[in-house]
Amino acid sequence: MYYRKLIGNYGEDLACEYLKDNNYLILDRNFYCYHCEIDIIARDLKSHEIVFIEVKTRSNNKYRKTS
């Protein structure tokens, strides 16, 4: 279980860096509401839209991008 949490956190860190590099402001991470969780809440600095992001991180080479 601990390994899966580390992989998940790593994926969310990568997603946040990608979003910041593409003009998004990270408003919150791991937001809990009742029985659900939103991984990342961000604002698009160009359009001022609020976006909710679910991150799925895979550690198996089967999912590796090959381009």
CHARMM-style PDB file with segment names, atoms N, HN, CA, C and O in Angstrom:
ATOM      1  N   MET     1       0.823  -1.190   0.000  1.00  0.00      PROA
ATOM      2  CA  MET     1       0.000   0.000   0.000  1.00  0.00      PROA
ATOM      3  C   MET     1       0.870   1.258   0.000  1.00  0.00      PROA
ATOM      4  O   MET     1       0.572   2.211  -0.720  1.00  0.00      PROA
ATOM      5  N   TYR     2       1.930   1.271   0.791  1.00  0.00      PROA
ATOM      6  HN  TYR     2       2.172   0.497   1.376  1.00  0.00      PROA
ATOM      7  CA  TYR     2       2.798   2.440   0.882  1.00  0.00      PROA
ATOM      8  C   TYR     2       3.447   2.749  -0.468  1.00  0.00      PROA
ATOM      9  O   TYR     2       3.579   3.914  -0.843  1.00  0.00      PROA
ATOM     10  N   TYR     3       3.854   1.701  -1.199  1.00  0.00      PROA
ATOM     11  HN  TYR     3       3.747   0.754  -0.894  1.00  0.00      PROA
ATOM     12  CA  TYR     3       4.466   1.869  -2.523  1.00  0.00      PROA
ATOM     13  C   TYR     3       3.488   2.544  -3.476  1.00  0.00      PROA
ATOM     14  O   TYR     3       3.872   3.438  -4.230  1.00  0.00      PROA
ATOM     15  N   ARG     4       2.237   2.126  -3.447  1.00  0.00      PROA
ATOM     16  HN  ARG     4       1.925   1.399  -2.835  1.00  0.00      PROA
ATOM     17  CA  ARG     4       1.228   2.716  -4.331  1.00  0.00      PROA
ATOM     18  C   ARG     4       1.030   4.198  -4.018  1.00  0.00      PROA
ATOM     19  O   ARG     4       0.831   5.000  -4.930  1.00  0.00      PROA
ATOM     20  N   LYS     5       1.081   4.564  -2.749  1.00  0.00      PROA
ATOM     21  HN  LYS     5       1.243   3.912  -2.008  1.00  0.00      PROA
ATOM     22  CA  LYS     5       0.935   5.971  -2.361  1.00  0.00      PROA
ATOM     23  C   LYS     5       2.116   6.797  -2.869  1.00  0.00      PROA
ATOM     24  O   LYS     5       1.938   7.920  -3.340  1.00  0.00      PROA
ATOM     25  N   LEU     6       3.329   6.232  -2.771  1.00  0.00      PROA
ATOM     26  HN  LEU     6       3.474   5.319  -2.388  1.00  0.00      PROA
ATOM     27  CA  LEU     6       4.516   6.936  -3.285  1.00  0.00      PROA
ATOM     28  C   LEU     6       4.414   7.160  -4.791  1.00  0.00      PROA
ATOM     29  O   LEU     6       4.710   8.248  -5.284  1.00  0.00      PROA
ATOM     30  N   ILE     7       3.995   6.128  -5.518  1.00  0.00      PROA
ATOM     31  HN  ILE     7       3.755   5.243  -5.118  1.00  0.00      PROA
ATOM     32  CA  ILE     7       3.837   6.246  -6.974  1.00  0.00      PROA
ATOM     33  C   ILE     7       2.773   7.298  -7.298  1.00  0.00      PROA
ATOM     34  O   ILE     7       2.961   8.121  -8.194  1.00  0.00      PROA
ATOM     35  N   GLY     8       1.661   7.269  -6.567  1.00  0.00      PROA
ATOM     36  HN  GLY     8       1.509   6.601  -5.839  1.00  0.00      PROA
ATOM     37  CA  GLY     8       0.592   8.240  -6.791  1.00  0.00      PROA
ATOM     38  C   GLY     8       1.047   9.667  -6.537  1.00  0.00      PROA
ATOM     39  O   GLY     8       0.749  10.567  -7.323  1.00  0.00      PROA
ATOM     40  N   ASN     9       1.766   9.876  -5.444  1.00  0.00      PROA
ATOM     41  HN  ASN     9       2.008   9.145  -4.806  1.00  0.00      PROA
ATOM     42  CA  ASN     9       2.282  11.218  -5.137  1.00  0.00      PROA
ATOM     43  C   ASN     9       3.260  11.694  -6.201  1.00  0.00      PROA
ATOM     44  O   ASN     9       3.251  12.866  -6.578  1.00  0.00      PROA
ATOM     45  N   TYR    10       4.102  10.788  -6.686  1.00  0.00      PROA
ATOM     46  HN  TYR    10       4.110   9.836  -6.380  1.00  0.00      PROA
ATOM     47  CA  TYR    10       5.058  11.128  -7.739  1.00  0.00      PROA
ATOM     48  C   TYR    10       4.306  11.580  -9.001  1.00  0.00      PROA
ATOM     49  O   TYR    10       4.675  12.580  -9.618  1.00  0.00      PROA
ATOM     50  N   GLY    11       3.273  10.857  -9.375  1.00  0.00      PROA
ATOM     51  HN  GLY    11       2.974  10.044  -8.874  1.00  0.00      PROA
ATOM     52  CA  GLY    11       2.485  11.222 -10.551  1.00  0.00      PROA
ATOM     53  C   GLY    11       1.803  12.566 -10.385  1.00  0.00      PROA
ATOM     54  O   GLY    11       1.747  13.357 -11.327  1.00  0.00      PROA
ATOM     55  N   GLU    12       1.286  12.830  -9.201  1.00  0.00      PROA
ATOM     56  HN  GLU    12       1.331  12.187  -8.436  1.00  0.00      PROA
ATOM     57  CA  GLU    12       0.644  14.116  -8.951  1.00  0.00      PROA
ATOM     58  C   GLU    12       1.660  15.255  -8.978  1.00  0.00      PROA
ATOM     59  O   GLU    12       1.357  16.346  -9.460  1.00  0.00      PROA
ATOM     60  N   ASP    13       2.863  15.005  -8.464  1.00  0.00      PROA
ATOM     61  HN  ASP    13       3.109  14.119  -8.072  1.00  0.00      PROA
ATOM     62  CA  ASP    13       3.924  16.020  -8.529  1.00  0.00      PROA
ATOM     63  C   ASP    13       4.266  16.344  -9.985  1.00  0.00      PROA
ATOM     64  O   ASP    13       4.416  17.511 -10.348  1.00  0.00      PROA
ATOM     65  N   LEU    14       4.387  15.305 -10.813  1.00  0.00      PROA
ATOM     66  HN  LEU    14       4.265  14.357 -10.518  1.00  0.00      PROA
ATOM     67  CA  LEU    14       4.674  15.523 -12.241  1.00  0.00      PROA
ATOM     68  C   LEU    14       3.548  16.298 -12.916  1.00  0.00      PROA
ATOM     69  O   LEU    14       3.795  17.203 -13.712  1.00  0.00      PROA
ATOM     70  N   ALA    15       2.308  15.934 -12.591  1.00  0.00      PROA
ATOM     71  HN  ALA    15       2.107  15.198 -11.945  1.00  0.00      PROA
ATOM     72  CA  ALA    15       1.158  16.620 -13.183  1.00  0.00      PROA
ATOM     73  C   ALA    15       1.141  18.091 -12.777  1.00  0.00      PROA
ATOM     74  O   ALA    15       0.848  18.953 -13.605  1.00  0.00      PROA
ATOM     75  N   CYS    16       1.451  18.389 -11.522  1.00  0.00      PROA
ATOM     76  HN  CYS    16       1.689  17.689 -10.849  1.00  0.00      PROA
ATOM     77  CA  CYS    16       1.485  19.784 -11.061  1.00  0.00      PROA
ATOM     78  C   CYS    16       2.567  20.577 -11.776  1.00  0.00      PROA
ATOM     79  O   CYS    16       2.344  21.723 -12.168  1.00  0.00      PROA
ATOM     80  N   GLU    17       3.732  19.979 -11.946  1.00  0.00      PROA
ATOM     81  HN  GLU    17       3.914  19.049 -11.628  1.00  0.00      PROA
ATOM     82  CA  GLU    17       4.809  20.671 -12.668  1.00  0.00      PROA
ATOM     83  C   GLU    17       4.393  20.949 -14.110  1.00  0.00      PROA
ATOM     84  O   GLU    17       4.642  22.037 -14.629  1.00  0.00      PROA
ATOM     85  N   TYR    18       3.760  19.973 -14.757  1.00  0.00      PROA
ATOM     86  HN  TYR    18       3.557  19.089 -14.336  1.00  0.00      PROA
ATOM     87  CA  TYR    18       3.280  20.160 -16.128  1.00  0.00      PROA
ATOM     88  C   TYR    18       2.267  21.310 -16.188  1.00  0.00      PROA
ATOM     89  O   TYR    18       2.341  22.169 -17.067  1.00  0.00      PROA
ATOM     90  N   LEU    19       1.328  21.314 -15.248  1.00  0.00      PROA
ATOM     91  HN  LEU    19       1.267  20.617 -14.534  1.00  0.00      PROA
ATOM     92  CA  LEU    19       0.302  22.361 -15.239  1.00  0.00      PROA
ATOM     93  C   LEU    19       0.915  23.739 -15.008  1.00  0.00      PROA
ATOM     94  O   LEU    19       0.549  24.701 -15.684  1.00  0.00      PROA
ATOM     95  N   LYS    20       1.837  23.840 -14.066  1.00  0.00      PROA
ATOM     96  HN  LYS    20       2.135  23.058 -13.518  1.00  0.00      PROA
ATOM     97  CA  LYS    20       2.498  25.125 -13.798  1.00  0.00      PROA
ATOM     98  C   LYS    20       3.247  25.620 -15.032  1.00  0.00      PROA
ATOM     99  O   LYS    20       3.225  26.813 -15.335  1.00  0.00      PROA
ATOM    100  N   ASP    21       3.904  24.716 -15.738  1.00  0.00      PROA
ATOM    101  HN  ASP    21       3.921  23.747 -15.491  1.00  0.00      PROA
ATOM    102  CA  ASP    21       4.643  25.086 -16.953  1.00  0.00      PROA
ATOM    103  C   ASP    21       3.719  25.525 -18.078  1.00  0.00      PROA
ATOM    104  O   ASP    21       4.158  26.159 -19.037  1.00  0.00      PROA
ATOM    105  N   ASN    22       2.429  25.185 -17.960  1.00  0.00      PROA
ATOM    106  HN  ASN    22       2.072  24.669 -17.181  1.00  0.00      PROA
ATOM    107  CA  ASN    22       1.456  25.517 -19.001  1.00  0.00      PROA
ATOM    108  C   ASN    22       0.400  26.510 -18.508  1.00  0.00      PROA
ATOM    109  O   ASN    22      -0.766  26.436 -18.895  1.00  0.00      PROA
ATOM    110  N   ASN    23       0.825  27.433 -17.654  1.00  0.00      PROA
ATOM    111  HN  ASN    23       1.772  27.493 -17.339  1.00  0.00      PROA
ATOM    112  CA  ASN    23      -0.006  28.565 -17.203  1.00  0.00      PROA
ATOM    113  C   ASN    23      -1.213  28.190 -16.355  1.00  0.00      PROA
ATOM    114  O   ASN    23      -2.294  28.755 -16.525  1.00  0.00      PROA
ATOM    115  N   TYR    24      -1.035  27.251 -15.452  1.00  0.00      PROA
ATOM    116  HN  TYR    24      -0.157  26.792 -15.314  1.00  0.00      PROA
ATOM    117  CA  TYR    24      -2.074  26.929 -14.479  1.00  0.00      PROA
ATOM    118  C   TYR    24      -1.562  27.255 -13.092  1.00  0.00      PROA
ATOM    119  O   TYR    24      -0.380  27.083 -12.794  1.00  0.00      PROA
ATOM    120  N   LEU    25      -2.452  27.723 -12.260  1.00  0.00      PROA
ATOM    121  HN  LEU    25      -3.412  27.863 -12.503  1.00  0.00      PROA
ATOM    122  CA  LEU    25      -2.145  27.987 -10.861  1.00  0.00      PROA
ATOM    123  C   LEU    25      -2.769  26.859 -10.039  1.00  0.00      PROA
ATOM    124  O   LEU    25      -3.977  26.636 -10.116  1.00  0.00      PROA
ATOM    125  N   ILE    26      -1.970  26.158  -9.263  1.00  0.00      PROA
ATOM    126  HN  ILE    26      -0.988  26.339  -9.200  1.00  0.00      PROA
ATOM    127  CA  ILE    26      -2.469  25.066  -8.439  1.00  0.00      PROA
ATOM    128  C   ILE    26      -3.153  25.679  -7.220  1.00  0.00      PROA
ATOM    129  O   ILE    26      -2.522  26.392  -6.440  1.00  0.00      PROA
ATOM    130  N   LEU    27      -4.436  25.399  -7.063  1.00  0.00      PROA
ATOM    131  HN  LEU    27      -4.948  24.820  -7.697  1.00  0.00      PROA
ATOM    132  CA  LEU    27      -5.200  25.941  -5.946  1.00  0.00      PROA
ATOM    133  C   LEU    27      -5.223  24.980  -4.757  1.00  0.00      PROA
ATOM    134  O   LEU    27      -5.158  25.409  -3.605  1.00  0.00      PROA
ATOM    135  N   ASP    28      -5.315  23.680  -5.042  1.00  0.00      PROA
ATOM    136  HN  ASP    28      -5.368  23.332  -5.978  1.00  0.00      PROA
ATOM    137  CA  ASP    28      -5.366  22.700  -3.958  1.00  0.00      PROA
ATOM    138  C   ASP    28      -5.006  21.326  -4.509  1.00  0.00      PROA
ATOM    139  O   ASP    28      -5.146  21.052  -5.701  1.00  0.00      PROA
ATOM    140  N   ARG    29      -4.535  20.469  -3.595  1.00  0.00      PROA
ATOM    141  HN  ARG    29      -4.422  20.693  -2.627  1.00  0.00      PROA
ATOM    142  CA  ARG    29      -4.230  19.077  -3.940  1.00  0.00      PROA
ATOM    143  C   ARG    29      -4.883  18.166  -2.919  1.00  0.00      PROA
ATOM    144  O   ARG    29      -4.990  18.500  -1.739  1.00  0.00      PROA
ATOM    145  N   ASN    30      -5.316  17.008  -3.395  1.00  0.00      PROA
ATOM    146  HN  ASN    30      -5.228  16.736  -4.354  1.00  0.00      PROA
ATOM    147  CA  ASN    30      -5.937  15.988  -2.537  1.00  0.00      PROA
ATOM    148  C   ASN    30      -7.087  16.562  -1.709  1.00  0.00      PROA
ATOM    149  O   ASN    30      -7.140  16.389  -0.491  1.00  0.00      PROA
ATOM    150  N   PHE    31      -7.995  17.239  -2.385  1.00  0.00      PROA
ATOM    151  HN  PHE    31      -7.952  17.379  -3.374  1.00  0.00      PROA
ATOM    152  CA  PHE    31      -9.161  17.845  -1.748  1.00  0.00      PROA
ATOM    153  C   PHE    31     -10.207  16.769  -1.488  1.00  0.00      PROA
ATOM    154  O   PHE    31     -10.647  16.085  -2.413  1.00  0.00      PROA
ATOM    155  N   TYR    32     -10.604  16.622  -0.226  1.00  0.00      PROA
ATOM    156  HN  TYR    32     -10.247  17.178   0.525  1.00  0.00      PROA
ATOM    157  CA  TYR    32     -11.602  15.622   0.152  1.00  0.00      PROA
ATOM    158  C   TYR    32     -12.960  16.285   0.343  1.00  0.00      PROA
ATOM    159  O   TYR    32     -13.077  17.347   0.954  1.00  0.00      PROA
ATOM    160  N   CYS    33     -13.984  15.625  -0.199  1.00  0.00      PROA
ATOM    161  HN  CYS    33     -13.890  14.762  -0.695  1.00  0.00      PROA
ATOM    162  CA  CYS    33     -15.362  16.096  -0.068  1.00  0.00      PROA
ATOM    163  C   CYS    33     -16.256  14.865   0.079  1.00  0.00      PROA
ATOM    164  O   CYS    33     -16.400  14.087  -0.864  1.00  0.00      PROA
ATOM    165  N   TYR    34     -16.844  14.691   1.232  1.00  0.00      PROA
ATOM    166  HN  TYR    34     -16.728  15.323   1.998  1.00  0.00      PROA
ATOM    167  CA  TYR    34     -17.667  13.521   1.545  1.00  0.00      PROA
ATOM    168  C   TYR    34     -16.850  12.246   1.326  1.00  0.00      PROA
ATOM    169  O   TYR    34     -15.899  11.988   2.065  1.00  0.00      PROA
ATOM    170  N   HSD    35     -17.213  11.445   0.318  1.00  0.00      PROA
ATOM    171  HN  HSD    35     -17.985  11.654  -0.282  1.00  0.00      PROA
ATOM    172  CA  HSD    35     -16.542  10.161   0.090  1.00  0.00      PROA
ATOM    173  C   HSD    35     -15.626  10.175  -1.122  1.00  0.00      PROA
ATOM    174  O   HSD    35     -15.225   9.116  -1.606  1.00  0.00      PROA
ATOM    175  N   CYS    36     -15.293  11.345  -1.614  1.00  0.00      PROA
ATOM    176  HN  CYS    36     -15.619  12.205  -1.221  1.00  0.00      PROA
ATOM    177  CA  CYS    36     -14.455  11.386  -2.816  1.00  0.00      PROA
ATOM    178  C   CYS    36     -13.258  12.328  -2.610  1.00  0.00      PROA
ATOM    179  O   CYS    36     -13.207  13.110  -1.661  1.00  0.00      PROA
ATOM    180  N   GLU    37     -12.311  12.221  -3.528  1.00  0.00      PROA
ATOM    181  HN  GLU    37     -12.352  11.586  -4.299  1.00  0.00      PROA
ATOM    182  CA  GLU    37     -11.121  13.066  -3.476  1.00  0.00      PROA
ATOM    183  C   GLU    37     -10.854  13.617  -4.868  1.00  0.00      PROA
ATOM    184  O   GLU    37     -10.990  12.903  -5.861  1.00  0.00      PROA
ATOM    185  N   ILE    38     -10.480  14.873  -4.937  1.00  0.00      PROA
ATOM    186  HN  ILE    38     -10.370  15.453  -4.130  1.00  0.00      PROA
ATOM    187  CA  ILE    38     -10.051  15.493  -6.186  1.00  0.00      PROA
ATOM    188  C   ILE    38      -8.540  15.663  -6.068  1.00  0.00      PROA
ATOM    189  O   ILE    38      -8.054  16.302  -5.136  1.00  0.00      PROA
ATOM    190  N   ASP    39      -7.795  15.084  -7.023  1.00  0.00      PROA
ATOM    191  HN  ASP    39      -8.190  14.565  -7.780  1.00  0.00      PROA
ATOM    192  CA  ASP    39      -6.337  15.099  -6.927  1.00  0.00      PROA
ATOM    193  C   ASP    39      -5.765  16.510  -7.011  1.00  0.00      PROA
ATOM    194  O   ASP    39      -4.960  16.910  -6.170  1.00  0.00      PROA
ATOM    195  N   ILE    40      -6.186  17.262  -8.030  1.00  0.00      PROA
ATOM    196  HN  ILE    40      -6.840  16.936  -8.713  1.00  0.00      PROA
ATOM    197  CA  ILE    40      -5.648  18.617  -8.222  1.00  0.00      PROA
ATOM    198  C   ILE    40      -6.786  19.550  -8.629  1.00  0.00      PROA
ATOM    199  O   ILE    40      -7.596  19.220  -9.495  1.00  0.00      PROA
ATOM    200  N   ILE    41      -6.834  20.704  -7.999  1.00  0.00      PROA
ATOM    201  HN  ILE    41      -6.176  20.973  -7.295  1.00  0.00      PROA
ATOM    202  CA  ILE    41      -7.729  21.783  -8.422  1.00  0.00      PROA
ATOM    203  C   ILE    41      -6.822  22.926  -8.867  1.00  0.00      PROA
ATOM    204  O   ILE    41      -5.950  23.374  -8.124  1.00  0.00      PROA
ATOM    205  N   ALA    42      -7.049  23.388 -10.099  1.00  0.00      PROA
ATOM    206  HN  ALA    42      -7.758  23.024 -10.703  1.00  0.00      PROA
ATOM    207  CA  ALA    42      -6.169  24.422 -10.653  1.00  0.00      PROA
ATOM    208  C   ALA    42      -6.996  25.464 -11.398  1.00  0.00      PROA
ATOM    209  O   ALA    42      -8.155  25.234 -11.745  1.00  0.00      PROA
ATOM    210  N   ARG    43      -6.372  26.615 -11.633  1.00  0.00      PROA
ATOM    211  HN  ARG    43      -5.431  26.802 -11.351  1.00  0.00      PROA
ATOM    212  CA  ARG    43      -7.002  27.683 -12.419  1.00  0.00      PROA
ATOM    213  C   ARG    43      -6.156  27.942 -13.651  1.00  0.00      PROA
ATOM    214  O   ARG    43      -4.940  28.115 -13.565  1.00  0.00      PROA
ATOM    215  N   ASP    44      -6.819  27.965 -14.795  1.00  0.00      PROA
ATOM    216  HN  ASP    44      -7.807  27.824 -14.865  1.00  0.00      PROA
ATOM    217  CA  ASP    44      -6.163  28.335 -16.043  1.00  0.00      PROA
ATOM    218  C   ASP    44      -5.973  29.854 -16.011  1.00  0.00      PROA
ATOM    219  O   ASP    44      -6.953  30.598 -15.970  1.00  0.00      PROA
ATOM    220  N   LEU    45      -4.734  30.313 -16.031  1.00  0.00      PROA
ATOM    221  HN  LEU    45      -3.938  29.709 -16.065  1.00  0.00      PROA
ATOM    222  CA  LEU    45      -4.460  31.741 -15.903  1.00  0.00      PROA
ATOM    223  C   LEU    45      -4.839  32.538 -17.149  1.00  0.00      PROA
ATOM    224  O   LEU    45      -4.945  33.763 -17.089  1.00  0.00      PROA
ATOM    225  N   LYS    46      -5.045  31.858 -18.272  1.00  0.00      PROA
ATOM    226  HN  LYS    46      -4.959  30.862 -18.321  1.00  0.00      PROA
ATOM    227  CA  LYS    46      -5.468  32.565 -19.492  1.00  0.00      PROA
ATOM    228  C   LYS    46      -6.973  32.784 -19.501  1.00  0.00      PROA
ATOM    229  O   LYS    46      -7.437  33.905 -19.708  1.00  0.00      PROA
ATOM    230  N   SER    47      -7.742  31.717 -19.276  1.00  0.00      PROA
ATOM    231  HN  SER    47      -7.365  30.806 -19.108  1.00  0.00      PROA
ATOM    232  CA  SER    47      -9.195  31.813 -19.367  1.00  0.00      PROA
ATOM    233  C   SER    47      -9.867  31.965 -18.001  1.00  0.00      PROA
ATOM    234  O   SER    47     -11.073  32.202 -17.925  1.00  0.00      PROA
ATOM    235  N   HSD    48      -9.092  31.830 -16.928  1.00  0.00      PROA
ATOM    236  HN  HSD    48      -8.112  31.638 -16.991  1.00  0.00      PROA
ATOM    237  CA  HSD    48      -9.584  31.941 -15.553  1.00  0.00      PROA
ATOM    238  C   HSD    48     -10.579  30.840 -15.195  1.00  0.00      PROA
ATOM    239  O   HSD    48     -11.351  30.992 -14.248  1.00  0.00      PROA
ATOM    240  N   GLU    49     -10.572  29.743 -15.932  1.00  0.00      PROA
ATOM    241  HN  GLU    49      -9.945  29.619 -16.701  1.00  0.00      PROA
ATOM    242  CA  GLU    49     -11.437  28.613 -15.617  1.00  0.00      PROA
ATOM    243  C   GLU    49     -10.818  27.782 -14.499  1.00  0.00      PROA
ATOM    244  O   GLU    49      -9.598  27.666 -14.390  1.00  0.00      PROA
ATOM    245  N   ILE    50     -11.685  27.210 -13.676  1.00  0.00      PROA
ATOM    246  HN  ILE    50     -12.677  27.304 -13.765  1.00  0.00      PROA
ATOM    247  CA  ILE    50     -11.253  26.285 -12.637  1.00  0.00      PROA
ATOM    248  C   ILE    50     -11.348  24.881 -13.230  1.00  0.00      PROA
ATOM    249  O   ILE    50     -12.356  24.526 -13.839  1.00  0.00      PROA
ATOM    250  N   VAL    51     -10.294  24.088 -13.050  1.00  0.00      PROA
ATOM    251  HN  VAL    51      -9.475  24.376 -12.555  1.00  0.00      PROA
ATOM    252  CA  VAL    51     -10.286  22.723 -13.578  1.00  0.00      PROA
ATOM    253  C   VAL    51     -10.029  21.740 -12.445  1.00  0.00      PROA
ATOM    254  O   VAL    51      -9.274  22.026 -11.515  1.00  0.00      PROA
ATOM    255  N   PHE    52     -10.666  20.583 -12.536  1.00  0.00      PROA
ATOM    256  HN  PHE    52     -11.279  20.351 -13.291  1.00  0.00      PROA
ATOM    257  CA  PHE    52     -10.513  19.501 -11.572  1.00  0.00      PROA
ATOM    258  C   PHE    52      -9.811  18.357 -12.283  1.00  0.00      PROA
ATOM    259  O   PHE    52     -10.260  17.913 -13.339  1.00  0.00      PROA
ATOM    260  N   ILE    53      -8.714  17.876 -11.714  1.00  0.00      PROA
ATOM    261  HN  ILE    53      -8.349  18.236 -10.855  1.00  0.00      PROA
ATOM    262  CA  ILE    53      -7.862  16.911 -12.403  1.00  0.00      PROA
ATOM    263  C   ILE    53      -7.738  15.633 -11.584  1.00  0.00      PROA
ATOM    264  O   ILE    53      -7.419  15.670 -10.395  1.00  0.00      PROA
ATOM    265  N   GLU    54      -7.993  14.508 -12.233  1.00  0.00      PROA
ATOM    266  HN  GLU    54      -8.252  14.478 -13.198  1.00  0.00      PROA
ATOM    267  CA  GLU    54      -7.771  13.191 -11.655  1.00  0.00      PROA
ATOM    268  C   GLU    54      -6.506  12.637 -12.290  1.00  0.00      PROA
ATOM    269  O   GLU    54      -6.399  12.575 -13.515  1.00  0.00      PROA
ATOM    270  N   VAL    55      -5.553  12.237 -11.470  1.00  0.00      PROA
ATOM    271  HN  VAL    55      -5.640  12.287 -10.475  1.00  0.00      PROA
ATOM    272  CA  VAL    55      -4.268  11.739 -11.967  1.00  0.00      PROA
ATOM    273  C   VAL    55      -4.221  10.230 -11.781  1.00  0.00      PROA
ATOM    274  O   VAL    55      -4.507   9.719 -10.698  1.00  0.00      PROA
ATOM    275  N   LYS    56      -3.861   9.525 -12.838  1.00  0.00      PROA
ATOM    276  HN  LYS    56      -3.629   9.940 -13.718  1.00  0.00      PROA
ATOM    277  CA  LYS    56      -3.647   8.079 -12.777  1.00  0.00      PROA
ATOM    278  C   LYS    56      -2.192   7.821 -13.139  1.00  0.00      PROA
ATOM    279  O   LYS    56      -1.753   8.153 -14.240  1.00  0.00      PROA
ATOM    280  N   THR    57      -1.454   7.237 -12.227  1.00  0.00      PROA
ATOM    281  HN  THR    57      -1.810   6.967 -11.332  1.00  0.00      PROA
ATOM    282  CA  THR    57      -0.035   6.962 -12.444  1.00  0.00      PROA
ATOM    283  C   THR    57       0.171   5.470 -12.569  1.00  0.00      PROA
ATOM    284  O   THR    57      -0.320   4.696 -11.747  1.00  0.00      PROA
ATOM    285  N   ARG    58       0.892   5.066 -13.591  1.00  0.00      PROA
ATOM    286  HN  ARG    58       1.291   5.694 -14.259  1.00  0.00      PROA
ATOM    287  CA  ARG    58       1.193   3.652 -13.818  1.00  0.00      PROA
ATOM    288  C   ARG    58       2.686   3.437 -13.678  1.00  0.00      PROA
ATOM    289  O   ARG    58       3.482   4.272 -14.106  1.00  0.00      PROA
ATOM    290  N   SER    59       3.067   2.316 -13.079  1.00  0.00      PROA
ATOM    291  HN  SER    59       2.420   1.637 -12.732  1.00  0.00      PROA
ATOM    292  CA  SER    59       4.491   2.013 -12.923  1.00  0.00      PROA
ATOM    293  C   SER    59       4.933   0.861 -13.824  1.00  0.00      PROA
ATOM    294  O   SER    59       6.121   0.543 -13.882  1.00  0.00      PROA
ATOM    295  N   ASN    60       4.008   0.245 -14.513  1.00  0.00      PROA
ATOM    296  HN  ASN    60       3.043   0.503 -14.466  1.00  0.00      PROA
ATOM    297  CA  ASN    60       4.311  -0.867 -15.392  1.00  0.00      PROA
ATOM    298  C   ASN    60       4.804  -0.344 -16.744  1.00  0.00      PROA
ATOM    299  O   ASN    60       4.251   0.626 -17.263  1.00  0.00      PROA
ATOM    300  N   ASN    61       5.828  -0.966 -17.319  1.00  0.00      PROA
ATOM    301  HN  ASN    61       6.278  -1.754 -16.898  1.00  0.00      PROA
ATOM    302  CA  ASN    61       6.347  -0.537 -18.624  1.00  0.00      PROA
ATOM    303  C   ASN    61       5.328  -0.668 -19.748  1.00  0.00      PROA
ATOM    304  O   ASN    61       5.502  -0.067 -20.808  1.00  0.00      PROA
ATOM    305  N   LYS    62       4.284  -1.433 -19.538  1.00  0.00      PROA
ATOM    306  HN  LYS    62       4.143  -1.922 -18.677  1.00  0.00      PROA
ATOM    307  CA  LYS    62       3.240  -1.605 -20.545  1.00  0.00      PROA
ATOM    308  C   LYS    62       2.601  -0.263 -20.919  1.00  0.00      PROA
ATOM    309  O   LYS    62       2.083  -0.115 -22.026  1.00  0.00      PROA
ATOM    310  N   TYR    63       2.635   0.704 -20.017  1.00  0.00      PROA
ATOM    311  HN  TYR    63       3.056   0.584 -19.118  1.00  0.00      PROA
ATOM    312  CA  TYR    63       1.994   2.002 -20.229  1.00  0.00      PROA
ATOM    313  C   TYR    63       2.975   3.080 -20.664  1.00  0.00      PROA
ATOM    314  O   TYR    63       2.599   4.246 -20.782  1.00  0.00      PROA
ATOM    315  N   ARG    64       4.227   2.707 -20.903  1.00  0.00      PROA
ATOM    316  HN  ARG    64       4.533   1.760 -20.807  1.00  0.00      PROA
ATOM    317  CA  ARG    64       5.251   3.685 -21.268  1.00  0.00      PROA
ATOM    318  C   ARG    64       4.975   4.255 -22.655  1.00  0.00      PROA
ATOM    319  O   ARG    64       4.626   3.521 -23.579  1.00  0.00      PROA
ATOM    320  N   LYS    65       5.133   5.558 -22.789  1.00  0.00      PROA
ATOM    321  HN  LYS    65       5.417   6.154 -22.038  1.00  0.00      PROA
ATOM    322  CA  LYS    65       4.967   6.230 -24.083  1.00  0.00      PROA
ATOM    323  C   LYS    65       6.181   5.902 -24.948  1.00  0.00      PROA
ATOM    324  O   LYS    65       7.317   5.974 -24.481  1.00  0.00      PROA
ATOM    325  N   THR    66       5.943   5.548 -26.196  1.00  0.00      PROA
ATOM    326  HN  THR    66       5.019   5.490 -26.575  1.00  0.00      PROA
ATOM    327  CA  THR    66       7.030   5.081 -27.063  1.00  0.00      PROA
ATOM    328  C   THR    66       7.251   5.971 -28.280  1.00  0.00      PROA
ATOM    329  O   THR    66       7.631   5.460 -29.334  1.00  0.00      PROA
ATOM    330  N   SER    67       7.032   7.255 -28.182  1.00  0.00      PROA
ATOM    331  HN  SER    67       6.723   7.670 -27.326  1.00  0.00      PROA
ATOM    332  CA  SER    67       7.254   8.107 -29.358  1.00  0.00      PROA
ATOM    333  C   SER    67       8.421   9.029 -29.190  1.00  0.00      PROA
ATOM    334  OT1 SER    67       8.731   9.805 -30.094  1.00  0.00      PROA
TER     335      SER     67
END
